[in-house]
Amino acid sequence: MRKIGVLFLASLLAFGGMSLGAEEAVGSGGSAVQSQVVVQKDPVKQLRGKLLYKRNQIRKLEREAIASDPTLEGKVNDLESERQSLYVTVKPELAELYAAEKELQSQIDAIKPEK
């Protein structure tokens, strides 16, 4: 009876050690693949992501600035219309696109709940 227990314990330790070795081999191989994936990220995509994040931060701060100073909104709108008119003089088809953009923005503003 004691021999069976010792054999069982020995086999348990032997097979347990083998499974740990297999897990370590799989684990180390998986981390090598993961490190390769991290190294192979496209730097252009990373920079575009950072740029998008910065642009969103800028827009948020611009909205806050306009909300805090009502005269600023009028000045910004005048400059934006001047900029658009300059583009329209060069490319007349932009007038239609700007009008559609304004209409869509007004629809979004009408639907958007006030905070």
All heavy atoms as an XYZ file, in Angstrom:
884
protein
N       0.821     -1.176      0.000
C       0.000      0.000      0.000
C       0.875      1.254      0.000
O       0.578      2.206     -0.690
C      -0.910     -0.055      1.216
C      -1.946      0.999      1.206
S      -3.144      0.573     -0.024
C      -4.582      1.092      0.779
N       1.939      1.172      0.808
C       2.841      2.305      0.902
C       3.612      2.482     -0.403
O       3.851      3.606     -0.829
C       3.796      2.072      2.061
C       4.626      3.283      2.363
C       5.352      3.115      3.661
N       6.100      4.320      3.936
C       7.195      4.376      4.596
N       7.703      3.259      5.102
N       7.810      5.488      4.801
N       3.960      1.368     -1.061
C       4.665      1.443     -2.330
C       3.786      2.104     -3.393
O       4.271      2.892     -4.207
C       5.061      0.034     -2.807
C       6.233     -0.543     -2.091
C       6.585     -1.860     -2.712
C       7.814     -2.438     -2.049
N       8.193     -3.704     -2.639
N       2.513      1.806     -3.380
C       1.586      2.396     -4.356
C       1.502      3.905     -4.137
O       1.511      4.687     -5.083
C       0.197      1.737     -4.249
C       0.293      0.279     -4.675
C      -0.813      2.474     -5.112
C      -0.986     -0.504     -4.493
N       1.434      4.328     -2.892
C       1.373      5.752     -2.573
C       2.628      6.472     -3.016
O       2.575      7.586     -3.556
N       3.795      5.838     -2.780
C       5.064      6.441     -3.176
C       5.151      6.505     -4.697
O       5.581      7.523     -5.259
C       6.247      5.644     -2.578
C       7.566      6.098     -3.159
C       6.247      5.752     -1.069
N       4.738      5.440     -5.389
C       4.739      5.440     -6.853
C       3.781      6.518     -7.400
O       4.101      7.217     -8.365
C       4.348      4.065     -7.388
C       5.401      2.964     -7.244
C       4.830      1.631     -7.714
C       6.629      3.313     -8.065
N       2.636      6.632     -6.779
C       1.660      7.636     -7.207
C       2.229      9.043     -7.027
O       2.131      9.878     -7.912
C       0.352      7.478     -6.417
C      -0.679      8.504     -6.753
C      -1.335      8.459     -7.976
C      -0.992      9.528     -5.873
C      -2.281      9.409     -8.300
C      -1.926     10.475     -6.189
C      -2.587     10.419     -7.408
N       2.844      9.295     -5.892
C       3.445     10.593     -5.617
C       4.588     10.882     -6.593
O       4.710     11.986     -7.118
C       3.946     10.643     -4.167
C       4.553     11.960     -3.715
C       3.544     13.076     -3.803
C       5.073     11.825     -2.291
N       5.413      9.875     -6.865
C       6.533     10.046     -7.792
C       6.022     10.328     -9.206
O       6.550     11.210     -9.905
C       7.416      8.804     -7.784
N       4.999      9.603     -9.627
C       4.460      9.835    -10.970
C       3.783     11.206    -11.061
O       3.884     11.891    -12.072
C       3.479      8.726    -11.362
O       2.365      8.744    -10.491
N       3.133     11.610     -9.983
C       2.502     12.922     -9.955
C       3.534     14.035    -10.083
O       3.366     14.981    -10.857
C       1.703     13.089     -8.654
C       0.902     14.369     -8.499
C      -0.172     14.448     -9.564
C       0.281     14.438     -7.122
N       4.635     13.883     -9.355
C       5.700     14.884     -9.446
C       6.371     14.876    -10.814
O       6.703     15.926    -11.366
C       6.736     14.654     -8.350
C       6.276     14.966     -6.918
C       7.353     14.551     -5.930
C       5.935     16.423     -6.768
N       6.554     13.691    -11.389
C       7.211     13.595    -12.684
C       6.356     14.221    -13.772
O       6.839     15.029    -14.588
C       7.504     12.131    -13.013
N       5.075     13.874    -13.803
C       4.199     14.424    -14.838
C       3.899     15.898    -14.583
O       3.735     16.683    -15.511
C       2.902     13.617    -14.937
C       3.107     12.241    -15.507
C       2.752     11.117    -14.778
C       3.659     12.065    -16.765
C       2.931      9.860    -15.302
C       3.844     10.805    -17.287
C       3.483      9.694    -16.560
N       3.853     16.276    -13.330
C       3.653     17.692    -13.006
C       4.825     18.521    -13.476
O       4.674     19.626    -14.002
N       6.017     18.031    -13.320
C       7.209     18.733    -13.786
C       7.238     18.843    -15.293
O       7.679     19.845    -15.847
N       6.780     17.792    -15.970
C       6.759     17.836    -17.430
C       5.745     18.865    -17.924
O       5.995     19.601    -18.871
C       6.428     16.452    -18.004
C       7.589     15.494    -17.859
S       7.420     13.842    -18.590
C       5.822     13.723    -19.213
N       4.595     18.952    -17.269
C       3.590     19.907    -17.727
C       4.056     21.336    -17.465
O       3.784     22.238    -18.249
C       2.248     19.647    -17.048
O       2.342     19.901    -15.661
N       4.787     21.555    -16.367
C       5.315     22.889    -16.100
C       6.338     23.279    -17.152
O       6.382     24.418    -17.608
C       5.950     22.956    -14.717
C       4.986     23.021    -13.530
C       5.773     23.010    -12.225
C       4.110     24.250    -13.617
N       7.165     22.329    -17.557
C       8.156     22.602    -18.588
C       7.492     22.935    -19.913
O       7.929     23.824    -20.638
N       6.409     22.231    -20.227
C       5.695     22.505    -21.469
C       5.036     23.873    -21.413
O       5.028     24.615    -22.398
C       4.646     21.414    -21.706
N       4.475     24.234    -20.256
C       3.841     25.547    -20.116
C       4.875     26.660    -20.238
O       4.619     27.692    -20.845
C       3.121     25.654    -18.773
C       1.868     24.827    -18.697
C       1.221     24.861    -17.316
O       1.746     25.565    -16.429
O       0.215     24.180    -17.139
N       6.068     26.452    -19.676
C       7.114     27.463    -19.777
C       7.547     27.637    -21.229
O       7.790     28.748    -21.687
C       8.308     27.081    -18.911
C       8.052     27.214    -17.416
C       9.214     26.703    -16.577
O      10.225     26.271    -17.172
O       9.103     26.738    -15.355
N       7.628     26.525    -21.959
C       8.034     26.601    -23.357
C       6.979     27.349    -24.167
O       7.302     28.195    -24.996
C       8.255     25.211    -23.927
N       5.719     27.056    -23.926
C       4.643     27.735    -24.631
C       4.591     29.191    -24.207
O       4.437     30.097    -25.019
C       3.290     27.035    -24.364
C       2.140     27.869    -24.894
C       3.285     25.658    -24.983
N       4.745     29.435    -22.932
C       4.703     30.809    -22.423
C       5.821     31.656    -22.970
O       5.629     32.795    -23.362
N       7.021     31.112    -23.037
C       8.138     31.896    -23.561
C       7.981     32.115    -25.057
O       8.328     33.167    -25.571
C       9.466     31.204    -23.252
O       9.542     29.961    -23.927
N       7.452     31.153    -25.760
C       7.223     31.313    -27.189
C       6.144     32.345    -27.447
O       6.231     33.145    -28.372
N       5.115     32.357    -26.641
C       4.039     33.332    -26.799
C       4.521     34.740    -26.526
O       4.149     35.675    -27.213
N       5.375     34.919    -25.524
C       5.867     36.263    -25.228
C       6.801     36.756    -26.330
O       6.855     37.941    -26.613
C       6.571     36.293    -23.874
O       7.724     35.485    -23.903
N       7.518     35.830    -26.962
C       8.388     36.237    -28.063
C       7.546     36.736    -29.230
O       7.886     37.729    -29.867
C       9.266     35.065    -28.500
N       6.419     36.073    -29.480
C       5.535     36.506    -30.554
C       4.924     37.857    -30.199
O       4.836     38.749    -31.032
C       4.427     35.453    -30.799
C       3.382     35.988    -31.751
C       5.046     34.177    -31.343
N       4.523     38.037    -28.943
C       3.939     39.303    -28.529
C       4.946     40.432    -28.633
O       4.608     41.530    -29.042
C       3.412     39.203    -27.099
C       2.167     38.349    -26.975
C       1.732     38.192    -25.533
O       2.458     38.548    -24.626
N       0.556     37.638    -25.341
N       6.183     40.188    -28.260
C       7.183     41.245    -28.350
C       7.449     41.614    -29.807
O       7.712     42.760    -30.116
C       8.473     40.822    -27.647
O       9.062     39.733    -28.328
N       7.356     40.651    -30.717
C       7.527     40.959    -32.128
C       6.375     41.820    -32.630
O       6.575     42.717    -33.419
C       7.609     39.678    -32.953
C       8.915     38.932    -32.794
C       8.910     37.634    -33.575
O       7.894     37.243    -34.126
N      10.046     36.960    -33.597
N       5.166     41.539    -32.144
C       4.010     42.321    -32.561
C       4.169     43.757    -32.091
O       3.900     44.697    -32.820
C       2.708     41.700    -32.008
C       1.527     42.620    -32.230
C       2.461     40.357    -32.667
N       4.643     43.945    -30.882
C       4.828     45.289    -30.349
C       5.881     46.041    -31.152
O       5.721     47.215    -31.453
C       5.221     45.226    -28.853
C       5.618     46.580    -28.340
C       4.080     44.638    -28.037
N       6.934     45.378    -31.532
C       8.018     46.011    -32.271
C       7.560     46.382    -33.676
O       7.988     47.383    -34.216
C       9.247     45.073    -32.325
C      10.322     45.609    -33.240
C       9.793     44.862    -30.927
N       6.669     45.605    -34.272
C       6.296     45.792    -35.661
C       5.112     46.744    -35.849
O       4.560     46.808    -36.927
C       5.962     44.444    -36.290
C       7.159     43.526    -36.394
C       6.794     42.177    -36.978
O       5.640     41.874    -37.198
N       7.798     41.351    -37.213
N       4.713     47.526    -34.832
C       3.624     48.480    -35.008
C       4.043     49.556    -35.999
O       5.201     49.977    -36.039
C       3.246     49.127    -33.678
C       2.399     48.249    -32.805
C       1.902     49.018    -31.619
C       1.015     48.153    -30.767
N       0.529     48.868    -29.589
N       3.083     49.984    -36.766
C       3.347     50.991    -37.793
C       3.506     52.356    -37.136
O       2.587     52.849    -36.483
C       2.188     51.010    -38.790
C       2.459     51.877    -39.984
O       3.623     52.311    -40.143
O       1.526     52.125    -40.765
N       4.656     52.987    -37.270
C       4.868     54.288    -36.623
C       3.948     55.375    -37.173
O       3.577     56.295    -36.462
C       6.332     54.606    -36.902
C       6.742     53.720    -38.008
C       5.841     52.528    -37.979
N       3.534     55.250    -38.433
C       2.624     56.241    -39.004
C       1.260     56.154    -38.313
O       0.652     57.174    -37.991
C       2.484     56.040    -40.529
C       1.453     56.971    -41.120
C       3.824     56.227    -41.214
N       0.799     54.937    -38.041
C      -0.475     54.766    -37.348
C      -0.400     55.324    -35.939
O      -1.347     55.942    -35.455
C      -0.874     53.288    -37.298
C      -1.344     52.740    -38.615
C      -1.786     51.301    -38.478
C      -2.237     50.730    -39.810
N      -2.675     49.340    -39.689
N       0.710     55.113    -35.280
C       0.873     55.649    -33.925
C       0.840     57.172    -33.944
O       0.173     57.794    -33.120
C       2.192     55.172    -33.317
C       2.189     53.719    -32.910
C       3.519     53.299    -32.312
O       4.561     53.865    -32.637
N       3.482     52.311    -31.436
N       1.529     57.766    -34.902
C       1.551     59.229    -34.993
C       0.180     59.783    -35.362
O      -0.234     60.829    -34.854
C       2.606     59.681    -35.996
C       4.050     59.454    -35.566
C       5.004     59.803    -36.698
C       4.374     60.254    -34.326
N      -0.545     59.077    -36.240
C      -1.894     59.526    -36.591
C      -2.820     59.455    -35.388
O      -3.675     60.326    -35.200
C      -2.453     58.688    -37.727
C      -1.871     59.028    -39.063
C      -2.485     58.212    -40.162
N      -1.869     58.531    -41.435
C      -1.882     57.734    -42.477
N      -2.490     56.567    -42.423
N      -1.301     58.104    -43.602
N      -2.664     58.418    -34.579
C      -3.462     58.308    -33.367
C      -3.170     59.444    -32.399
O      -4.084     60.037    -31.807
N      -1.903     59.759    -32.236
C      -1.523     60.882    -31.363
C      -2.062     62.196    -31.910
O      -2.540     63.044    -31.155
C       0.001     60.964    -31.226
C       0.587     59.871    -30.379
C       2.100     60.011    -30.289
C       2.711     58.900    -29.463
N       4.158     59.051    -29.335
N      -1.986     62.372    -33.234
C      -2.493     63.587    -33.860
C      -3.996     63.724    -33.661
O      -4.492     64.805    -33.321
C      -2.157     63.580    -35.351
C      -2.646     64.769    -36.168
C      -1.993     66.056    -35.678
C      -2.355     64.544    -37.640
N      -4.724     62.635    -33.831
C      -6.167     62.657    -33.622
C      -6.504     63.008    -32.181
O      -7.407     63.808    -31.914
C      -6.764     61.302    -33.997
C      -8.272     61.155    -33.866
C      -8.979     62.139    -34.794
C      -8.691     59.740    -34.165
N      -5.755     62.445    -31.254
C      -5.969     62.739    -29.833
C      -5.723     64.222    -29.543
O      -6.513     64.877    -28.857
C      -5.049     61.852    -28.984
C      -5.157     62.111    -27.511
C      -6.259     61.670    -26.795
C      -4.161     62.798    -26.834
C      -6.372     61.908    -25.435
C      -4.261     63.043    -25.476
C      -5.364     62.589    -24.781
O      -5.474     62.836    -23.437
N      -4.639     64.762    -30.086
C      -4.320     66.179    -29.875
C      -5.375     67.084    -30.507
O      -5.766     68.097    -29.930
C      -2.933     66.529    -30.441
C      -1.794     65.892    -29.699
C      -1.748     66.370    -28.258
C      -0.607     65.704    -27.525
N      -0.594     65.998    -26.115
N      -5.839     66.729    -31.705
C      -6.882     67.534    -32.351
C      -8.163     67.543    -31.523
O      -8.820     68.575    -31.405
C      -7.166     66.995    -33.754
C      -6.124     67.376    -34.751
C      -6.481     66.892    -36.124
N      -5.463     67.281    -37.080
C      -5.382     66.808    -38.312
N      -6.284     65.931    -38.743
N      -4.442     67.204    -39.116
N      -8.514     66.390    -30.962
C      -9.708     66.332    -30.120
C      -9.526     67.175    -28.862
O     -10.470     67.824    -28.400
C     -10.055     64.891    -29.763
C     -10.636     64.137    -30.934
O     -11.220     64.728    -31.834
N     -10.467     62.830    -30.942
N      -8.324     67.164    -28.287
C      -8.057     68.009    -27.123
C      -8.194     69.481    -27.495
O      -8.784     70.274    -26.743
C      -6.642     67.768    -26.593
C      -6.486     66.543    -25.745
C      -5.056     66.440    -25.204
O      -4.091     66.771    -25.886
N      -4.939     65.981    -23.974
N      -7.676     69.863    -28.654
C      -7.749     71.252    -29.117
C      -9.204     71.667    -29.308
O      -9.622     72.740    -28.855
C      -6.936     71.433    -30.416
C      -5.440     71.315    -30.119
C      -7.259     72.759    -31.097
C      -4.570     71.210    -31.359
N      -9.991     70.818    -29.959
C     -11.403     71.147    -30.197
C     -12.159     71.311    -28.883
O     -12.990     72.214    -28.749
C     -12.060     70.056    -31.050
C     -11.639     70.109    -32.488
C     -12.424     69.126    -33.343
N     -11.799     69.003    -34.629
C     -11.270     67.894    -35.115
N     -11.307     66.791    -34.421
N     -10.720     67.874    -36.294
N     -11.879     70.449    -27.944
C     -12.550     70.544    -26.642
C     -12.205     71.863    -25.957
O     -13.096     72.563    -25.451
C     -12.128     69.365    -25.756
C     -12.775     69.356    -24.399
C     -12.297     68.184    -23.570
C     -12.887     68.241    -22.178
N     -12.397     67.163    -21.337
N     -10.942     72.234    -25.953
C     -10.528     73.482    -25.321
C     -11.059     74.695    -26.083
O     -11.410     75.714    -25.476
C      -9.010     73.542    -25.200
C      -8.403     72.544    -24.203
C      -6.884     72.579    -24.281
C      -8.877     72.827    -22.799
N     -11.138     74.594    -27.414
C     -11.710     75.688    -28.196
C     -13.189     75.879    -27.864
O     -13.659     77.015    -27.726
C     -11.545     75.420    -29.691
C     -10.130     75.610    -30.192
C      -9.959     75.202    -31.648
O     -10.864     74.526    -32.208
O      -8.914     75.547    -32.225
N     -13.926     74.776    -27.730
C     -15.348     74.886    -27.354
C     -15.508     75.525    -25.983
O     -16.406     76.344    -25.769
C     -16.013     73.509    -27.385
C     -16.294     72.990    -28.780
C     -17.178     71.765    -28.768
N     -16.615     70.652    -28.040
C     -15.905     69.668    -28.580
N     -15.670     69.681    -29.875
N     -15.421     68.697    -27.852
N     -14.635     75.147    -25.052
C     -14.689     75.746    -23.716
C     -14.374     77.235    -23.770
O     -15.003     78.040    -23.061
C     -13.722     75.030    -22.773
C     -14.132     73.622    -22.407
C     -13.101     72.887    -21.574
O     -12.084     73.506    -21.174
O     -13.300     71.692    -21.318
N     -13.409     77.631    -24.604
C     -13.046     79.043    -24.729
C     -14.201     79.840    -25.327
O     -14.511     80.952    -24.869
C     -11.790     79.194    -25.586
N     -14.861     79.285    -26.329
C     -16.000     79.968    -26.948
C     -17.153     80.078    -25.955
O     -17.837     81.102    -25.899
C     -16.421     79.232    -28.245
C     -15.386     79.494    -29.334
C     -17.801     79.666    -28.696
C     -15.611     78.721    -30.605
N     -17.355     79.041    -25.153
C     -18.432     79.076    -24.165
C     -18.166     80.128    -23.092
O     -19.096     80.739    -22.562
C     -18.609     77.705    -23.528
N     -16.905     80.369    -22.780
C     -16.582     81.335    -21.722
C     -16.585     82.783    -22.217
O     -16.776     83.705    -21.435
C     -15.218     81.011    -21.105
O     -14.192     81.224    -22.054
N     -16.392     83.000    -23.537
C     -16.346     84.356    -24.084
C     -17.268     84.451    -25.306
O     -16.914     83.975    -26.389
C     -14.912     84.709    -24.470
C     -14.749     86.147    -24.908
O     -15.702     86.936    -24.745
O     -13.658     86.484    -25.406
N     -18.450     85.060    -25.154
C     -19.407     85.102    -26.273
C     -18.905     85.910    -27.480
O     -19.255     85.597    -28.618
C     -20.645     85.756    -25.682
C     -20.415     85.885    -24.224
C     -18.982     85.639    -23.950
N     -18.088     86.928    -27.288
C     -17.597     87.707    -28.429
C     -16.618     86.901    -29.267
O     -16.497     87.131    -30.478
C     -16.910     89.000    -27.946
O     -15.817     88.662    -27.087
C     -17.881     89.893    -27.197
N     -15.948     85.969    -28.636
C     -14.997     85.122    -29.359
C     -15.708     84.279    -30.411
O     -15.189     84.068    -31.505
C     -14.234     84.236    -28.371
C     -13.175     83.314    -28.939
C     -12.075     84.119    -29.618
C     -12.592     82.449    -27.841
N     -16.898     83.807    -30.075
C     -17.643     82.977    -31.022
C     -17.950     83.744    -32.303
O     -17.810     83.214    -33.407
C     -18.938     82.474    -30.386
C     -19.716     81.522    -31.272
C     -20.938     80.950    -30.596
O     -21.344     81.423    -29.524
O     -21.502     79.996    -31.165
N     -18.340     84.994    -32.177
C     -18.626     85.810    -33.360
C     -17.392     86.021    -34.215
O     -17.444     85.932    -35.450
N     -16.267     86.290    -33.570
C     -15.018     86.499    -34.305
C     -14.591     85.224    -35.030
O     -14.153     85.264    -36.191
C     -13.917     86.940    -33.354
C     -14.122     88.326    -32.779
C     -13.028     88.667    -31.789
C     -13.267     90.009    -31.127
N     -12.231     90.330    -30.138
N     -14.717     84.094    -34.353
C     -14.333     82.814    -34.954
C     -15.241     82.502    -36.138
O     -14.775     82.045    -37.191
C     -14.370     81.681    -33.904
C     -14.243     80.320    -34.557
C     -13.276     81.876    -32.877
N     -16.539     82.754    -35.995
C     -17.470     82.502    -37.103
C     -17.162     83.396    -38.303
O     -17.237     82.949    -39.451
C     -18.910     82.710    -36.638
C     -19.360     81.602    -35.707
O     -18.800     80.516    -35.696
N     -20.369     81.885    -34.904
N     -16.808     84.667    -38.056
C     -16.446     85.570    -39.153
C     -15.196     85.075    -39.883
O     -15.146     85.064    -41.118
C     -16.209     86.983    -38.627
C     -17.487     87.643    -38.137
O     -18.585     87.175    -38.515
O     -17.377     88.630    -37.368
N     -14.192     84.659    -39.122
C     -12.963     84.143    -39.738
C     -13.226     82.857    -40.518
O     -12.659     82.649    -41.603
C     -11.893     83.901    -38.669
C     -11.263     85.148    -38.071
C     -10.379     84.766    -36.879
C     -10.459     85.889    -39.117
N     -14.083     81.999    -39.984
C     -14.403     80.738    -40.659
C     -15.135     81.009    -41.973
O     -14.846     80.380    -42.999
C     -15.243     79.838    -39.756
C     -15.598     78.500    -40.349
C     -14.401     77.607    -40.637
O     -13.356     77.777    -39.977
O     -14.505     76.740    -41.520
N     -16.071     81.943    -41.965
C     -16.794     82.265    -43.211
C     -15.855     82.910    -44.229
O     -15.966     82.659    -45.437
C     -17.990     83.153    -42.919
O     -17.571     84.386    -42.399
N     -14.909     83.719    -43.765
C     -13.922     84.306    -44.668
C     -13.026     83.226    -45.274
O     -12.734     83.243    -46.480
C     -13.063     85.325    -43.917
C     -12.057     86.037    -44.788
C     -11.212     87.039    -44.012
O     -11.588     87.416    -42.888
O     -10.148     87.423    -44.533
N     -12.622     82.285    -44.458
C     -11.782     81.177    -44.939
C     -12.533     80.362    -45.993
O     -11.993     80.029    -47.049
C     -11.387     80.275    -43.765
C     -10.445     79.136    -44.140
C     -10.189     78.213    -42.967
N     -11.340     77.421    -42.608
C     -11.694     76.266    -43.210
N     -10.990     75.798    -44.211
N     -12.762     75.607    -42.817
N     -13.797     80.070    -45.697
C     -14.602     79.293    -46.638
C     -14.809     80.046    -47.946
O     -14.767     79.454    -49.028
C     -15.932     78.909    -46.005
C     -15.807     77.843    -44.943
C     -17.138     77.482    -44.305
O     -18.183     78.008    -44.680
N     -17.092     76.579    -43.337
N     -15.027     81.355    -47.851
C     -15.232     82.130    -49.084
C     -13.963     82.144    -49.943
O     -14.042     82.136    -51.180
C     -15.691     83.549    -48.758
O     -14.655     84.252    -48.109
N     -12.806     82.163    -49.305
C     -11.556     82.090    -50.062
C     -11.427     80.761    -50.807
O     -11.003     80.719    -51.967
C     -10.358     82.302    -49.138
C     -10.175     83.709    -48.577
C      -9.078     83.714    -47.518
C      -9.836     84.684    -49.693
N     -11.793     79.679    -50.145
C     -11.753     78.372    -50.806
C     -12.784     78.286    -51.930
O     -12.524     77.695    -52.985
C     -11.995     77.243    -49.799
C     -10.784     76.876    -48.976
C     -10.824     76.919    -47.592
C      -9.604     76.467    -49.576
C      -9.722     76.580    -46.825
C      -8.492     76.116    -48.823
C      -8.559     76.179    -47.451
O      -7.467     75.835    -46.696
N     -13.960     78.867    -51.708
C     -15.026     78.796    -52.713
C     -14.632     79.566    -53.967
O     -14.992     79.163    -55.087
C     -16.363     79.294    -52.123
C     -17.406     79.504    -53.196
C     -16.868     78.307    -51.086
N     -13.884     80.654    -53.816
C     -13.459     81.395    -55.001
C     -12.542     80.550    -55.889
O     -12.571     80.677    -57.113
C     -12.734     82.703    -54.627
O     -11.635     82.405    -53.769
C     -13.671     83.670    -53.942
N     -11.770     79.681    -55.281
C     -10.872     78.822    -56.062
C     -11.611     77.579    -56.562
O     -11.462     77.178    -57.716
C      -9.641     78.418    -55.217
C      -8.760     77.446    -55.969
C      -8.857     79.647    -54.813
N     -12.402     76.967    -55.692
C     -13.155     75.756    -56.048
C     -14.641     76.000    -55.761
O     -15.104     75.792    -54.636
C     -12.682     74.550    -55.218
C     -11.316     74.043    -55.557
C     -11.387     73.242    -56.835
C     -10.058     72.550    -57.071
N     -10.071     71.737    -58.251
N     -15.424     76.415    -56.745
C     -16.835     76.746    -56.520
C     -17.683     75.576    -56.025
O     -18.689     75.784    -55.346
C     -17.329     77.217    -57.896
C     -16.107     77.599    -58.645
C     -15.004     76.750    -58.097
N     -17.282     74.344    -56.330
C     -18.075     73.186    -55.867
C     -18.051     73.037    -54.346
O     -18.863     72.319    -53.763
C     -17.628     71.887    -56.549
C     -16.180     71.497    -56.328
C     -15.226     71.996    -57.403
O     -15.591     72.841    -58.228
O     -14.097     71.511    -57.406
N     -17.142     73.719    -53.688
C     -17.090     73.676    -52.215
C     -18.281     74.377    -51.570
O     -18.652     74.048    -50.447
C     -15.793     74.302    -51.708
C     -14.547     73.441    -51.784
C     -13.313     74.255    -51.433
C     -14.670     72.265    -50.850
N     -18.891     75.320    -52.252
C     -20.035     76.049    -51.681
C     -21.156     75.090    -51.321
O     -21.755     75.185    -50.242
C     -20.519     77.112    -52.661
N     -21.444     74.154    -52.211
C     -22.495     73.161    -51.965
C     -22.131     72.262    -50.774
O     -22.968     71.959    -49.930
C     -22.700     72.323    -53.222
C     -23.802     71.288    -53.116
C     -23.934     70.480    -54.394
O     -23.831     71.057    -55.486
O     -24.133     69.252    -54.270
N     -20.876     71.873    -50.700
C     -20.436     71.013    -49.597
C     -20.479     71.745    -48.265
O     -20.876     71.170    -47.247
C     -19.029     70.476    -49.873
C     -18.910     69.506    -51.054
C     -17.448     69.215    -51.349
C     -19.672     68.236    -50.761
N     -20.075     73.009    -48.253
C     -20.142     73.794    -47.019
C     -21.583     73.965    -46.548
O     -21.872     73.896    -45.356
C     -19.485     75.164    -47.205
C     -17.978     75.137    -47.234
C     -17.274     75.924    -48.130
C     -17.241     74.331    -46.362
C     -15.884     75.920    -48.153
C     -15.860     74.325    -46.379
C     -15.190     75.113    -47.280
O     -13.815     75.106    -47.297
N     -22.503     74.181    -47.497
C     -23.920     74.330    -47.144
C     -24.462     73.031    -46.557
O     -25.189     73.041    -45.549
C     -24.725     74.744    -48.365
N     -24.089     71.904    -47.155
C     -24.540     70.607    -46.641
C     -23.955     70.353    -45.253
O     -24.637     69.820    -44.364
C     -24.140     69.492    -47.599
N     -22.703     70.748    -45.062
C     -22.060     70.573    -43.756
C     -22.783     71.396    -42.684
O     -23.041     70.911    -41.580
C     -20.598     70.998    -43.832
C     -19.859     70.875    -42.516
C     -18.473     71.479    -42.564
O     -18.231     72.393    -43.385
O     -17.636     71.057    -41.758
N     -23.130     72.644    -43.014
C     -23.839     73.497    -42.053
C     -25.202     72.934    -41.706
O     -25.639     72.964    -40.556
C     -23.972     74.919    -42.603
C     -22.684     75.683    -42.583
C     -22.848     77.074    -43.152
C     -21.517     77.792    -43.211
N     -21.636     79.118    -43.833
N     -25.895     72.405    -42.720
C     -27.208     71.810    -42.478
C     -27.106     70.586    -41.568
O     -27.884     70.439    -40.621
C     -27.854     71.418    -43.810
C     -29.243     70.830    -43.654
C     -29.827     70.413    -44.988
O     -29.442     70.985    -46.023
O     -30.670     69.497    -44.978
N     -26.142     69.730    -41.837
C     -25.952     68.550    -40.991
C     -25.569     68.943    -39.566
O     -26.053     68.354    -38.595
C     -24.878     67.634    -41.594
C     -25.286     66.867    -42.843
C     -24.072     66.176    -43.454
C     -26.371     65.864    -42.530
N     -24.720     69.949    -39.426
C     -24.316     70.394    -38.092
C     -25.510     70.958    -37.333
O     -25.653     70.718    -36.128
C     -23.195     71.434    -38.187
C     -22.606     71.811    -36.842
C     -21.989     70.625    -36.120
O     -21.247     69.841    -36.709
N     -22.286     70.486    -34.849
N     -26.373     71.685    -38.013
C     -27.558     72.223    -37.332
C     -28.500     71.098    -36.910
O     -29.121     71.159    -35.840
C     -28.281     73.230    -38.220
O     -28.807     72.604    -39.366
N     -28.617     70.049    -37.731
C     -29.432     68.891    -37.351
C     -28.844     68.185    -36.138
O     -29.572     67.777    -35.228
C     -29.551     67.912    -38.517
C     -30.401     68.408    -39.663
C     -30.397     67.448    -40.835
O     -29.735     66.415    -40.823
N     -31.141     67.803    -41.877
N     -27.529     68.058    -36.102
C     -26.864     67.417    -34.959
C     -27.084     68.241    -33.700
O     -27.387     67.703    -32.637
C     -25.357     67.227    -35.248
C     -25.154     66.149    -36.304
C     -24.598     66.870    -33.972
C     -23.732     66.061    -36.827
N     -26.936     69.560    -33.828
C     -27.128     70.429    -32.667
C     -28.565     70.375    -32.153
O     -28.804     70.485    -30.954
C     -26.747     71.869    -33.009
C     -25.246     72.021    -33.232
O     -24.481     71.146    -32.769
O     -24.853     73.015    -33.883
N     -29.536     70.222    -33.065
C     -30.942     70.148    -32.667
C     -31.241     68.848    -31.923
O     -32.033     68.827    -30.977
C     -31.841     70.273    -33.878
N     -30.588     67.765    -32.318
C     -30.833     66.450    -31.713
C     -30.052     66.285    -30.411
O     -30.540     65.673    -29.461
C     -30.462     65.320    -32.696
C     -31.398     65.352    -33.904
C     -30.528     63.972    -32.034
C     -30.975     64.410    -35.011
N     -28.869     66.852    -30.366
C     -27.961     66.652    -29.219
C     -28.583     67.224    -27.949
O     -29.020     68.378    -27.927
C     -26.617     67.315    -29.506
C     -25.551     67.020    -28.492
C     -24.170     67.477    -28.952
C     -24.146     68.908    -29.405
N     -22.784     69.388    -29.701
N     -28.608     66.430    -26.876
C     -29.174     66.934    -25.612
C     -28.243     67.960    -24.968
O     -27.028     67.874    -25.088
C     -29.283     65.689    -24.736
C     -28.274     64.750    -25.278
C     -28.180     65.056    -26.759
N     -28.813     68.932    -24.307
C     -28.030     69.952    -23.608
C     -27.485     69.388    -22.316
O     -28.154     68.643    -21.612
C     -28.897     71.181    -23.308
C     -29.318     71.935    -24.557
C     -28.163     72.550    -25.302
O     -27.235     73.056    -24.654
O     -28.174     72.513    -26.547
N     -26.270     69.781    -21.972
C     -25.647     69.305    -20.738
C     -25.828     70.315    -19.651
O     -25.882     71.466    -19.795
C     -24.165     69.031    -20.956
C     -23.959     67.825    -21.844
C     -22.477     67.515    -21.978
C     -22.258     66.308    -22.863
N     -20.878     65.987    -23.036
